[in-house]
């Protein structure tokens, strides 16, 4: 092909642009706006309460690998999910919209609602990143979807490649027991969203999360020379509580587990939708079973923590720690017997808050008490990587907190429990829970400075009528703001 004038022009422009790029790079290096192209390693556990991690104060369940990440990053003490169960929480932080903006309140992909708007990983993929997920990032049913190894509510266009990690879950060989609704002990080990504990034979690789960490290690090695956005989704400690036997050792005998304090009349001031969908009573779990549930949960956490360690070790071995943002979190929290509640859905802190650690190369380790949300991760990582933040995104860029943990971006975190028509506004001093948009399902108000465990509902107390009225208005305004968006 003869060299055309257009081609010559393109080549000369290329030379000019290259020169210009070198100049701007030199200028960038001299300014605080210099933006290296970081990788993003996003690690998410399933159904993990921060209270089970030693870096968040648990003295029984040790999580050395997550703790080590916290020591190098910013650990957030007041991070909140946008919905207190898997489907809507994951659809929210991946799409960048609140559940009441997309209407994804259940176990669906947000794609039909967002059309061709880029999800979090897609935003990076569109800018030349290799984008991949291993296992559960969008919703997958656990254990069913993990047993079958399907894509479930995943979104194909978010990824360059995607990998599932099928595992035996409750069918893993070992010693299993169904704790839930099994008072006479005659029920065998069962599947589904049920409290089952399996002390499993064999090693980590028998299980989904063992396979997930191995695949993540492989991808880090393969893609060390290209920018990547890698989502690593562990399914533990979601039920069934299944882990190799060795992980149970620190928690045996299960009878040694200490349950949260039980207070007489605790439920008397809780409106009906505020009583969680799983309780010691309706699960028919006596104290022995409750303690074993706690031990099984902790063993699952310890197993998941070990997988986190393998992935981070691979990052170090590949020499990528200095150009990789590492995030660790969960899709929502979990009750382990507080108020005799178990599992998720509740809008109390144990269930609505999440562990969140963000480690950015070159930043000082810190603990940040500002209110942040999982929906902030998309705009924050975009900012850290020097990418545009799409105006439509409903989260905030919290990257300034990584330089100065006293920075704040919001007065209240916002979360929802769609199955209970529940809404949470969580301020530094108050937790306000309302059921139904017109509050007809009831209200809970807690002075969390004086009552951090949320025992004393002040909503019916005349002395707090003005506070309650103020929150009603703030919630209505918040919902209106969420619904005012660019979606059709
Ligand atoms: Ca979950």
Boltz pocket constraint, residues with backbone or C-beta under 6 A from the ligand:
constraints:
  - pocket:
      binder: B
      contacts: [[A, 45], [A, 46], [A, 47], [A, 85], [A, 86], [A, 238], [A, 331], [A, 332]]
      max_distance: 6.0
